[in-house]
Amino acid sequence: MRKFQADKIFQPRGVVLDRPIDLGQTNVFEIGPGVGKHPIQYAIANPSHRMLAVEHSSERFEKFRKRVEAHRIKGEALMNLDFFQCDAESFAVHFLPERSIDKIFLLYPNPYPKASQSNKRWHNMPFMEFLLTRLKDGGELELATNEKFYADEARKVLAGTPTLKLVKDENLTKQKQDHYVGRTHFEKKYLERGEAIFQLVWRYI
C-alpha cells in the first residue's frame, strides 16, 4: 500500500474551528454522518463531549445544518457539536492534533463493492494509518455496516495493525435487540427490514 502523504493534502476551504481542540476533553470524530442524526443525538446525550463531524456531500450537509437549526430553535444549543462540509482527509490533517480523539465513528460508509473500488474502502486507504495517529491511547474506532463482506475485510485488514485490538464484534438484528433504536437513518432502515448489521470496535493500544 502506498504511503499517505499528509503534506500533499490541502487545507479545506472555508473551514474554521472556533476554538482549538482541548486534549483534556473527550473528543469524538464522525466521518460521513449524512444528514446528522447520529452526531446530533450523540451531542445531546453527551454534553461534556465535543463532537466533530465532517460530511462531504453538500446536499446531505445542508439537511444536517437545517436539522441542527431545528434543534436549536427548540432550545437545544448543541454547543458541543461542530460540523463541517469538507473532505475527512483534509480536516483530519489540518485540524486534528496527534492523539486528540477519543472515538472515531465510521457508520455505514459507502462499501464500494466492486473489486476495482477496493482501494476506496476506508480500511484499505493509506489515510487510515494517519487517522489512527489521531486516536488517544485507549481511543476507539467504530465501524458499522450492513455488508458482511465489508465487515469481514475490515476485520482481516485491521488485524494486521499491531496498535489496534478488536474489542467488540457483534451481528445485530432487530429481532435480537427489540429495544435498540437505529442511530442513523440507514441503520433504522436495515433493522426494520430484519437485515443483519455488523458492529466492530477496535481500541488503540
trRosetta pair geometry for C-beta under 8 A, 3 or more apart (Angstrom, degrees):
i j d omega theta_ij theta_ji phi_ij phi_ji
1 124 7.4 -159 -111 -175 129 64
1 126 5.9 170 157 -83 107 81
2 126 5.5 -59 87 -67 73 140
3 126 6.0 111 173 -153 16 132
3 129 7.9 -67 -144 61 62 149
4 125 7.9 62 -85 146 114 79
4 126 3.7 169 -62 138 81 103
4 127 5.3 126 -114 -83 138 41
4 129 5.9 -174 6 58 125 104
4 130 4.7 -103 97 -26 153 120
5 8 4.2 40 113 8 113 118
5 9 7.4 162 102 -26 67 83
6 9 5.7 -50 -160 16 45 117
6 93 4.9 171 -155 -131 95 116
6 130 6.0 146 -71 -125 111 145
9 89 5.7 -131 -131 138 138 103
9 90 5.3 -168 170 -100 107 66
9 93 4.5 110 86 25 143 170
9 94 7.4 -139 113 -36 109 96
10 90 6.1 -20 80 -122 59 124
11 15 7.5 -145 165 55 83 106
11 90 6.4 129 -147 -177 20 107
11 94 4.6 112 -117 -110 82 161
12 15 4.2 33 93 6 112 134
12 84 7.2 93 114 154 154 133
12 86 3.7 22 -150 -150 151 141
12 87 6.3 -174 -93 36 111 78
12 90 4.3 127 -53 117 88 129
12 91 5.8 1 -13 -69 141 71
12 94 6.8 -160 8 47 80 141
13 86 7.8 172 44 -111 56 110
15 84 5.1 49 -125 -156 110 141
15 86 5.2 -20 -61 -44 139 152
15 91 6.7 -106 168 -103 166 89
15 94 7.9 110 86 90 126 130
15 95 7.3 -86 133 -49 124 142
17 20 6.6 87 116 -94 132 35
17 21 7.3 -55 -172 -40 156 78
17 82 6.9 27 -129 -166 79 157
17 95 5.7 140 -39 -146 129 120
18 82 7.4 -156 20 -110 98 122
19 22 7.9 -7 136 -34 111 95
21 25 7.7 -132 -177 54 65 112
21 27 5.8 36 -161 -106 111 155
21 50 7.3 -176 -134 96 79 153
21 52 7.9 -38 -98 -43 116 145
21 95 7.5 110 -25 161 122 78
21 96 6.9 39 -12 -127 164 51
21 97 6.0 -158 68 12 124 105
21 100 5.1 59 124 180 139 136
22 25 4.1 66 86 1 110 112
22 27 7.5 166 63 -57 65 115
22 50 7.4 125 39 -12 95 147
23 27 8.0 -56 -117 -6 35 131
23 97 6.9 -65 -76 80 105 138
23 99 7.4 38 -140 110 117 83
23 100 5.6 -89 -104 -120 80 77
23 136 7.9 135 -163 -91 86 119
25 48 7.6 -152 -153 160 92 75
25 49 7.4 140 163 -135 94 40
25 50 5.6 55 129 -4 133 115
26 46 7.5 -86 97 167 134 126
26 48 6.7 63 34 116 114 86
26 49 4.3 -55 95 -114 110 85
26 50 7.0 162 89 21 56 70
26 102 4.9 -33 -154 5 74 158
27 49 7.3 166 -89 -169 21 78
27 50 4.9 -18 -111 67 70 104
27 52 6.8 10 -174 0 95 112
27 100 5.8 -17 61 148 152 79
27 101 5.2 -92 100 -115 104 52
27 102 5.6 134 55 4 55 89
28 42 6.7 -109 100 148 158 141
28 46 7.8 68 -7 90 144 149
28 49 5.7 32 -7 164 115 123
28 50 6.9 174 25 87 72 51
28 51 5.0 -22 71 -109 108 65
28 52 6.9 171 86 26 52 69
28 101 7.1 95 -116 -160 21 88
28 102 6.2 -47 -75 63 66 93
28 103 4.8 -9 -121 65 88 95
28 104 7.7 175 -164 -81 60 30
28 105 7.0 31 175 -12 103 105
29 52 5.1 -17 -108 72 69 101
29 53 7.7 160 -162 -84 45 41
29 54 7.9 -2 -169 4 88 100
29 92 7.6 78 -175 -97 153 94
29 96 6.7 7 -87 -102 150 139
29 101 4.9 -36 -4 -133 118 137
29 103 7.4 -177 31 94 65 51
29 104 5.0 -17 72 -110 98 74
29 105 7.3 -172 94 23 48 72
29 134 7.2 1 8 126 158 139
30 33 4.8 55 126 -65 127 110
30 38 6.7 172 -140 100 158 116
30 39 5.2 -140 35 -76 152 110
30 42 7.8 149 -45 31 138 155
30 51 6.9 5 -2 -170 111 96
30 52 7.3 174 24 90 68 50
30 53 4.4 -10 64 -111 105 86
30 54 7.5 175 88 25 60 59
30 104 7.6 156 -89 -163 36 50
30 105 4.2 -12 -112 60 84 112
30 107 7.2 -14 -153 8 107 106
31 54 6.2 -13 -119 62 57 94
31 88 4.5 29 -131 -111 110 146
31 104 7.1 18 -8 -175 104 96
31 105 7.0 -173 24 86 66 62
31 106 5.6 -6 58 -98 110 75
31 109 7.4 7 105 -90 107 114
31 122 7.8 124 95 -110 150 139
32 54 7.7 -9 -40 91 40 68
32 55 6.3 93 -128 -116 33 64
32 56 6.9 -19 -96 7 79 96
32 88 7.2 -47 -33 -51 80 132
32 106 7.2 45 44 -141 113 63
32 107 7.5 -157 90 56 93 68
32 109 5.8 100 61 -107 158 78
32 110 7.9 -131 -148 -9 158 83
33 36 5.4 58 127 -98 119 45
33 37 7.7 -167 172 39 95 55
33 38 5.8 -134 -146 56 102 101
33 39 4.8 -15 -138 -14 160 117
33 53 4.5 -16 -4 -165 143 128
33 54 7.9 119 4 56 96 30
33 55 5.6 -82 49 -70 76 105
33 64 6.8 91 96 -113 106 136
33 83 7.5 -82 50 -131 139 117
33 105 7.8 54 -86 95 91 123
33 107 7.4 47 -113 48 59 115
33 184 7.7 -150 -161 -109 63 116
34 37 7.3 -10 81 13 111 89
34 55 6.6 180 -45 -122 8 126
34 57 7.8 9 -124 45 49 127
34 60 5.0 -96 -160 -167 50 134
34 64 7.2 154 115 -69 42 110
34 184 6.5 97 34 -158 137 117
34 185 6.8 -118 119 29 154 109
34 186 7.6 162 -38 -16 161 107
35 60 5.4 -109 -65 -162 63 80
35 63 4.1 -44 -128 109 103 119
35 64 5.1 -165 -162 -68 38 69
35 67 6.1 104 160 -24 89 144
35 185 6.9 34 40 -10 117 133
36 39 5.5 -66 -154 51 71 102
36 40 5.2 66 150 -25 96 109
36 53 6.9 117 -117 116 82 160
36 55 7.6 -74 -62 -42 82 144
36 63 7.3 -170 13 108 104 77
36 64 3.5 120 -33 -136 122 88
36 67 5.0 175 73 69 127 140
36 68 6.6 -72 157 -46 162 90
36 83 6.7 1 -110 -124 120 161
37 40 6.3 -71 -154 38 21 108
37 41 6.3 14 160 -13 63 113
37 67 7.5 -87 -74 -178 54 161
37 183 7.0 149 113 155 104 51
37 184 5.5 140 67 -126 120 49
37 185 6.0 136 -5 -34 149 79
38 41 5.8 -61 -144 40 30 108
38 42 6.0 29 159 -21 67 109
38 105 7.1 -153 133 147 141 159
38 107 6.1 92 -18 35 171 165
38 183 4.6 49 -105 157 104 98
38 184 5.1 -33 -39 -72 114 83
39 42 5.5 -54 -141 38 32 113
39 43 6.1 35 159 -22 66 105
39 51 5.1 152 -161 159 93 136
39 53 4.2 -45 -86 -57 164 147
39 81 6.2 117 150 -140 103 115
39 83 6.6 127 111 -86 154 117
40 43 5.9 -54 -147 35 28 110
40 44 6.5 26 155 -16 63 107
40 67 6.3 -103 -50 131 157 116
40 68 6.5 -151 -98 -90 116 72
40 71 6.2 -178 -162 -38 125 159
40 78 6.8 -39 -136 -114 76 139
40 81 6.7 24 -104 -113 53 162
41 44 5.9 -57 -149 37 31 110
41 45 6.1 21 157 -12 66 113
41 183 6.8 -147 65 -150 144 76
42 45 5.9 -65 -145 44 28 105
42 46 5.9 -20 170 24 68 114
42 49 7.5 -67 153 85 95 135
42 51 5.5 126 99 -95 114 144
43 46 6.7 -77 -129 59 21 79
43 47 7.4 62 168 -97 59 48
43 49 7.4 -132 -118 81 52 93
43 51 4.6 -101 -76 19 94 139
43 78 5.3 57 124 -141 141 87
43 80 5.2 172 -154 84 97 95
43 81 4.0 -28 -99 -63 162 109
44 47 7.4 -2 -163 -67 25 81
44 71 7.7 -116 -70 -163 122 140
44 76 6.1 -18 -106 -161 109 136
44 78 7.1 -43 -68 -92 75 87
46 49 3.9 2 137 20 119 121
46 51 7.5 112 74 -48 113 108
46 80 7.6 -126 103 114 74 150
47 80 5.9 157 -158 -1 47 147
48 80 7.5 146 168 -107 1 156
49 80 6.3 99 84 165 49 138
49 102 7.7 -101 -139 51 110 138
50 80 5.2 -126 -107 -166 51 85
50 82 7.1 11 -180 5 96 106
51 80 6.1 75 15 130 83 86
51 81 4.9 -12 69 -110 109 69
51 82 7.1 175 92 30 57 63
52 82 5.0 -12 -111 70 72 103
52 83 7.6 167 -161 -83 43 44
52 84 7.9 -3 -172 7 84 106
52 91 8.0 177 155 161 120 131
52 95 8.0 -169 -168 121 151 127
52 96 7.9 177 89 -85 158 102
53 64 7.7 -144 112 -170 133 145
53 81 7.2 -8 8 -166 112 90
53 82 7.4 166 25 89 66 53
53 83 4.5 -12 67 -112 99 88
53 84 7.4 167 89 25 54 64
54 83 7.4 177 -80 -157 34 58
54 84 5.1 -19 -111 70 78 93
54 85 7.6 133 -160 -117 67 14
54 86 5.5 -60 -155 63 113 80
54 87 7.5 3 157 108 132 13
54 88 5.2 152 88 -93 133 68
54 91 4.8 -149 -85 7 156 165
55 60 5.4 -125 175 100 135 109
55 61 4.5 172 89 -81 122 88
55 64 5.9 154 8 -11 158 157
55 83 7.1 14 3 -177 103 102
55 84 7.6 170 30 87 66 44
55 85 5.9 -38 77 -108 80 64
56 61 7.9 -149 77 -44 15 118
56 85 7.2 95 -140 -166 17 68
56 86 7.1 -46 -104 113 59 18
56 87 5.8 46 -107 -96 105 53
56 88 7.2 -65 -55 -21 104 81
57 60 4.0 60 85 20 120 106
57 61 6.1 176 90 -15 60 87
57 85 7.9 -93 78 -141 31 101
58 61 5.6 -56 -141 39 29 115
58 62 6.4 35 158 -25 64 103
58 85 6.0 61 -103 -163 61 145
59 62 6.0 -53 -153 28 27 110
59 63 7.0 22 151 -11 60 104
60 63 5.7 -57 -155 38 38 110
60 64 6.3 45 146 -25 68 105
61 64 5.2 -51 -149 34 36 119
61 65 6.3 41 152 -23 67 101
61 83 7.7 172 -146 148 88 109
61 85 4.0 41 -144 -89 170 110
62 65 5.6 -47 -148 32 33 114
62 66 6.6 32 153 -16 63 104
63 66 5.8 -53 -147 38 33 110
63 67 6.3 39 151 -24 64 106
64 67 5.7 -56 -152 33 29 114
64 68 6.6 29 152 -18 64 103
64 83 6.1 -135 143 156 129 151
65 68 5.8 -54 -153 34 31 110
65 69 6.5 33 150 -19 65 106
65 83 7.5 -162 -82 95 67 127
66 69 5.5 -50 -148 35 35 115
66 70 6.5 40 152 -23 65 102
67 70 5.7 -51 -152 31 32 114
67 71 6.8 30 151 -16 63 103
68 71 5.8 -56 -154 36 34 110
68 72 6.4 32 151 -19 67 107
68 78 6.0 -119 -152 74 95 161
68 81 6.9 -155 -125 104 122 138
68 83 6.9 -161 -55 30 150 140
69 72 5.7 -57 -148 37 32 111
69 73 6.4 39 152 -24 65 102
70 73 5.7 -48 -150 29 32 114
70 74 6.8 27 151 -14 61 105
71 74 5.7 -60 -156 39 35 110
71 76 4.3 -57 166 69 94 118
71 78 5.9 64 106 -30 130 130
72 75 7.6 120 -173 -20 33 6
72 76 6.3 -95 -86 74 37 62
72 77 6.2 57 -125 -122 86 33
72 78 6.4 -86 -73 23 89 107
78 81 4.3 -30 173 25 101 122
84 91 6.4 149 79 -105 139 135
86 90 5.9 -100 161 74 113 115
86 91 5.3 124 96 -56 123 107
87 90 4.5 73 73 14 102 105
87 91 6.7 -177 87 -10 51 87
88 91 5.8 -59 -145 39 31 110
88 92 6.1 29 160 -19 68 109
88 127 7.8 98 103 159 101 150
89 92 6.1 -60 -148 37 26 107
89 93 6.3 21 159 -17 64 111
89 127 5.2 -88 -105 -121 105 141
90 93 5.9 -57 -144 38 29 110
90 94 6.1 -2 169 6 66 117
91 94 6.6 -78 -142 50 21 90
91 95 5.4 -38 -175 34 64 121
91 96 7.1 60 134 -19 73 102
92 95 7.2 -69 -105 54 12 78
92 96 4.8 -30 -148 26 56 129
92 127 7.7 107 61 -173 146 108
92 130 6.9 119 123 123 129 109
92 131 6.0 -41 -163 -105 162 75
92 134 6.1 -95 -159 -49 103 152
93 96 7.7 30 -11 39 11 89
93 130 7.2 -4 -85 158 83 144
96 100 5.6 -166 -173 60 74 127
96 101 6.3 -7 -159 -41 124 116
96 134 4.6 9 139 -133 130 132
97 100 4.2 99 66 -46 85 136
97 134 7.5 121 86 -134 36 80
98 133 5.5 -44 -133 151 91 97
98 134 6.5 -108 -126 -101 37 46
99 133 7.4 -62 -45 168 66 59
99 134 7.1 -154 -47 -168 20 26
99 135 7.0 -15 -117 96 51 33
99 136 5.0 81 -172 -104 75 56
99 137 7.0 6 -142 -19 115 71
100 134 6.0 -47 44 -168 83 78
100 136 6.9 177 11 -57 2 90
101 104 6.0 51 141 -59 139 88
101 134 4.7 34 13 138 121 97
101 135 5.5 -59 76 -99 93 46
101 136 6.5 -161 70 -13 38 81
101 139 5.9 88 103 -153 69 151
102 135 7.7 83 -127 -149 12 70
102 136 5.7 -12 -92 27 56 123
102 139 5.0 -150 -152 -117 31 94
102 140 7.4 10 152 24 61 78
103 139 6.2 -157 -68 -166 42 84
103 140 4.9 -3 -115 63 83 90
103 141 7.7 171 -158 -81 57 27
103 142 6.6 12 -173 -3 104 109
104 131 6.8 88 -127 166 167 112
104 134 7.5 91 -66 85 126 115
104 135 6.7 -81 -14 -81 114 102
104 139 7.5 61 -8 155 86 114
104 140 7.3 -154 31 102 66 52
104 141 4.8 -10 62 -115 107 71
104 142 7.0 178 87 26 55 67
105 142 5.3 -16 -113 67 62 105
106 109 5.3 -24 178 -35 98 119
106 122 5.8 -102 -142 30 154 173
106 141 7.2 13 4 -178 109 88
106 142 6.9 -179 33 92 68 54
106 143 4.8 -12 75 -106 108 72
106 144 7.4 174 96 25 61 61
107 142 7.6 10 -68 113 79 100
107 143 7.9 179 -83 -153 37 35
107 144 4.8 8 -131 47 68 112
107 183 6.6 -98 -143 94 153 121
107 184 5.4 149 137 -26 133 142
107 186 7.7 156 143 58 93 121
107 187 7.1 -49 -180 -44 114 121
108 144 5.9 -29 -42 97 68 90
108 145 6.0 138 -107 -107 49 53
108 146 6.9 19 -116 -3 99 90
108 184 6.1 -135 18 75 133 152
108 186 4.4 141 -178 90 173 152
108 187 6.6 -139 -40 -53 132 80
109 121 7.7 121 107 -146 128 63
109 122 5.7 53 83 -23 175 122
109 143 7.7 -51 6 -144 111 92
109 145 7.1 -45 39 -89 71 106
110 120 7.5 -36 97 133 112 117
111 121 7.0 8 -165 -106 46 105
111 145 6.6 103 -84 -155 107 129
111 147 4.5 52 -102 8 154 165
111 149 7.6 89 -176 76 131 98
111 150 4.6 -98 -131 -71 107 137
112 117 3.6 -139 176 137 106 125
112 118 7.0 176 115 -83 115 25
112 120 4.4 144 -78 78 170 115
112 121 5.5 -138 53 -61 117 78
113 117 7.0 40 53 59 28 129
113 147 7.2 -140 -90 -143 102 147
113 149 7.3 81 -133 73 87 138
114 117 4.5 83 65 5 88 107
114 118 7.9 -114 100 -37 54 68
115 118 6.0 -14 -165 -31 43 112
117 120 4.9 -44 180 28 81 119
117 121 7.4 96 129 -35 82 84
118 121 5.9 -37 -164 7 49 114
118 124 5.6 -16 153 78 78 178
119 124 5.6 -123 -124 124 36 121
119 125 6.9 96 173 -90 62 65
120 124 7.6 21 44 71 22 115
120 125 7.1 26 -147 -72 23 108
121 124 4.6 62 68 18 91 111
121 125 7.1 -161 84 -29 41 88
121 150 6.8 -161 -140 -136 130 92
121 153 7.0 11 135 107 162 136
121 154 7.6 -129 158 -74 121 89
122 125 5.7 -54 -149 15 32 116
122 127 7.8 -73 -151 77 67 107
122 128 6.1 111 160 -81 71 110
122 143 7.7 -170 69 -109 137 121
122 154 7.7 20 71 -110 93 115
123 128 5.9 68 -134 -94 33 161
123 143 7.9 -9 -53 -86 113 157
123 153 6.8 161 70 121 137 88
123 154 4.3 168 -31 -122 156 76
123 157 4.5 123 147 80 120 141
123 158 5.7 -85 -143 -47 121 97
124 128 7.6 106 42 -8 14 137
124 153 7.8 -24 -48 150 109 121
124 157 6.4 -97 -75 -129 68 162
125 128 5.3 122 71 -22 77 92
126 129 6.3 -42 -175 21 54 110
126 130 7.5 44 138 -7 71 103
127 130 5.5 -60 -159 42 49 111
127 131 5.8 54 146 -29 79 105
128 131 5.4 -51 -143 33 34 116
128 132 6.5 37 158 -23 64 102
129 132 6.1 -54 -156 29 28 111
129 133 7.4 30 147 -21 58 101
130 133 5.8 -55 -164 25 40 113
130 134 7.6 42 144 -23 65 96
131 134 5.9 -51 -169 20 43 114
131 135 7.9 49 140 -26 65 94
131 141 8.0 86 126 -107 114 128
132 135 5.6 -37 -163 12 51 117
132 141 7.2 -46 -103 -52 83 139
132 161 7.1 -155 -93 -173 169 144
132 163 6.5 121 159 88 134 130
132 164 7.1 -82 -133 -60 136 109
132 204 6.4 157 -168 -105 90 119
135 139 3.5 -161 -170 80 93 135
135 140 7.5 162 -144 13 127 16
135 141 6.9 -70 -79 -50 143 91
135 204 4.2 146 117 -23 135 156
136 139 4.2 116 51 -42 69 114
136 204 7.1 147 84 69 37 133
137 204 6.3 -123 -128 108 32 101
137 205 7.4 55 -157 -139 78 25
138 203 6.4 -21 -152 -172 41 107
138 204 6.6 -41 18 69 12 80
138 205 7.5 61 -77 -96 47 53
139 203 7.3 155 84 -153 31 62
139 204 4.8 9 59 27 81 121
140 167 7.4 -80 -120 43 113 129
140 201 5.4 -5 -172 -172 121 103
140 202 6.7 154 -154 80 66 45
140 203 5.3 -34 -97 -99 80 63
140 204 7.2 -140 -75 -1 29 80
141 164 7.2 -35 30 -128 125 123
141 201 7.0 159 80 -154 48 53
141 202 4.7 -6 56 57 99 98
141 204 7.4 87 -16 -45 96 92
142 168 7.9 -3 -117 64 91 128
142 199 7.1 -12 -168 -167 97 87
142 200 7.3 161 -152 86 51 49
142 201 4.8 -14 -101 -102 79 85
143 151 7.3 164 116 -112 119 74
143 154 5.8 -107 106 152 170 163
143 198 7.9 -7 114 110 91 91
143 199 7.5 163 88 -151 53 42
143 200 4.9 -7 60 61 98 97
143 201 7.7 -175 24 -77 64 40
144 183 7.8 110 35 49 169 126
144 187 6.7 0 140 -90 142 118
144 197 6.2 19 -175 165 96 113
144 198 6.9 165 -151 84 51 52
144 199 5.0 -7 -103 -102 88 74
144 200 7.7 177 -78 23 43 64
145 150 4.6 -93 146 89 163 130
145 151 5.4 -165 62 -55 116 89
145 154 7.8 136 7 1 141 142
145 197 7.0 177 92 -159 27 76
145 198 5.4 -17 64 58 76 100
146 186 7.4 -136 -12 158 124 105
146 190 4.6 -141 -90 -125 140 148
146 195 5.4 29 -155 134 122 133
146 196 7.1 139 -148 89 72 53
146 197 4.9 -48 -91 -105 73 77
146 198 7.2 156 -103 11 22 80
147 150 3.9 63 90 6 113 114
147 151 6.8 166 90 -10 61 82
147 198 7.8 -79 64 24 41 122
148 151 5.8 -58 -149 40 35 109
148 152 6.0 34 155 -20 69 109
148 196 7.3 38 -69 88 100 123
148 198 6.6 124 -105 -38 52 140
149 152 5.7 -55 -144 39 30 112
149 153 6.1 28 157 -19 65 109
150 153 6.0 -55 -145 38 27 108
150 154 6.2 26 156 -18 63 109
150 198 7.8 169 79 57 88 135
151 154 5.8 -56 -143 38 28 109
151 155 6.2 32 157 -22 64 108
151 198 3.7 -34 -83 116 156 158
151 200 6.1 152 -148 -25 94 127
152 155 5.8 -56 -149 35 27 114
152 156 6.4 22 155 -16 63 109
153 156 5.8 -58 -149 39 31 109
153 157 6.0 25 158 -16 68 110
154 157 5.9 -56 -139 40 28 107
154 158 5.9 11 168 -4 66 115
154 200 6.5 162 103 62 124 155
155 158 6.6 -65 -138 45 18 98
155 159 6.4 34 156 -37 58 105
155 166 6.9 40 -139 -100 85 149
155 169 7.1 62 -110 -121 127 126
155 200 6.3 -135 -79 -123 91 155
156 159 5.8 -48 -154 16 27 118
156 160 7.9 23 151 -16 54 98
157 160 6.4 -63 -178 26 38 108
157 161 8.0 34 135 -22 65 101
158 161 5.1 -38 -162 16 60 118
158 164 5.5 -55 172 91 102 154
158 166 7.4 116 104 -68 114 100
158 202 6.0 -99 153 -72 142 156
159 166 7.3 -26 -91 -25 78 124
161 164 4.4 38 95 18 114 114
161 202 7.9 44 74 -177 127 153
163 204 5.8 4 150 -152 99 74
163 205 6.1 -173 -169 57 53 64
164 202 4.2 1 -170 176 111 130
164 203 7.1 141 -154 68 58 38
164 204 6.3 -34 -96 -98 64 52
164 205 7.2 145 -109 15 13 89
165 202 6.4 146 69 -160 34 73
165 203 5.0 -24 61 58 93 91
165 205 5.2 45 -10 -18 115 132
166 169 5.9 27 166 -49 119 114
166 200 6.6 -44 -142 -167 103 99
166 201 7.4 118 -157 81 57 48
166 202 5.4 -41 -92 -98 52 78
167 201 5.4 -53 66 99 88 98
167 202 6.8 127 10 -129 83 24
167 203 4.8 43 -18 -15 134 111
168 199 6.5 -37 132 123 113 95
168 200 6.5 163 93 -152 74 32
168 201 3.7 33 41 34 112 108
169 198 8.0 -12 -164 -170 66 90
169 199 7.7 174 -141 89 24 60
169 200 5.4 19 -107 -112 69 81
169 201 7.9 -131 -55 30 51 65
170 198 7.3 163 86 -153 51 47
170 199 4.7 -5 58 58 98 101
170 200 7.9 -170 27 -71 61 46
171 196 5.2 -13 -174 -167 96 120
171 197 7.6 153 -159 74 50 36
171 198 5.9 -19 -104 -101 65 71
172 176 6.2 -135 -151 69 53 125
172 177 5.7 -17 -160 7 100 136
172 180 6.9 -78 -177 100 128 174
172 191 7.7 -33 127 -100 100 102
172 196 7.0 132 66 -160 39 63
172 197 5.1 -30 66 65 93 88
172 198 7.6 173 19 -86 79 21
172 199 6.0 32 -7 -4 122 114
173 176 4.8 91 56 7 79 101
173 177 7.2 146 75 19 40 85
173 191 7.1 148 -167 -133 42 69
173 194 6.3 27 -167 -166 111 56
173 195 7.2 -159 -121 97 89 26
173 196 5.3 -49 -71 -99 98 62
173 197 7.4 149 -82 15 48 73
174 177 6.7 -85 -136 64 26 71
174 178 6.8 61 171 -98 68 51
174 180 7.3 -139 -119 63 53 104
174 191 4.2 115 -65 179 101 85
174 192 6.6 93 -63 -79 155 26
174 194 6.0 -85 36 -100 112 52
175 178 7.4 3 -149 -64 21 83
175 194 6.6 39 -27 -136 105 90
177 180 3.6 26 136 -7 119 126
180 191 7.1 -141 98 -132 107 152
181 188 7.4 -4 178 -99 63 96
182 185 7.4 86 124 -117 130 12
182 186 7.7 -161 -180 80 130 42
182 187 3.7 168 -157 105 99 92
182 188 3.0 -157 56 -67 150 63
182 189 7.4 106 -142 5 173 47
182 190 7.5 136 -114 46 132 82
182 191 5.3 -156 -67 14 109 132
182 192 8.0 -57 -29 -23 138 89
183 187 5.3 32 43 46 68 156
184 187 4.6 97 50 6 79 102
184 188 7.0 -141 92 -5 41 86
185 188 5.7 -52 -147 36 32 114
185 189 6.3 34 154 -20 64 107
186 189 5.8 -59 -151 37 30 111
186 190 6.3 26 156 -17 67 107
187 190 5.8 -55 -145 37 31 109
187 191 6.3 29 157 -17 65 108
187 197 6.3 49 -135 -116 81 169
188 191 6.0 -59 -148 38 27 109
188 192 6.3 25 156 -18 63 109
189 192 5.9 -58 -148 37 28 110
189 193 6.5 24 155 -16 63 109
190 193 5.8 -61 -152 38 31 110
190 195 4.3 -79 -169 64 84 121
190 197 5.3 96 117 -65 141 114
191 194 7.6 44 179 -72 34 23
191 195 7.3 -86 -71 52 23 75
191 197 6.9 -47 -67 -8 78 128
